[in-house]
């Protein structure tokens, strides 16, 4: 089985708002692409790790998550210096 790296970027919001928004996006992805091995963010389930480090750019945050996230783990969330968020990880496919 493979994996694909997927992430979403969200505008500035609280952790609770982000958790709810990401959960809705996961449900939508599962509805559109199935509940197993789709390679989409639906495979991440929810947010499992809130990174303490902040990042200057979306690319920096995405690259960090790509390097640190493990397939089958819940998503990682990284905040940018402008207050927005990058959430993602390796999705089973």
Secondary structure, DSSP 8 states (H G I E B T S, - for coil): --EEEEEEEE-S--HHHHHHHHHHHHHHHHHHH-SSS--SGGGG-SEEEEEEEEESSHHHHHHHHHHH--TTS-EEEEEETTS-EEEEEEEE-
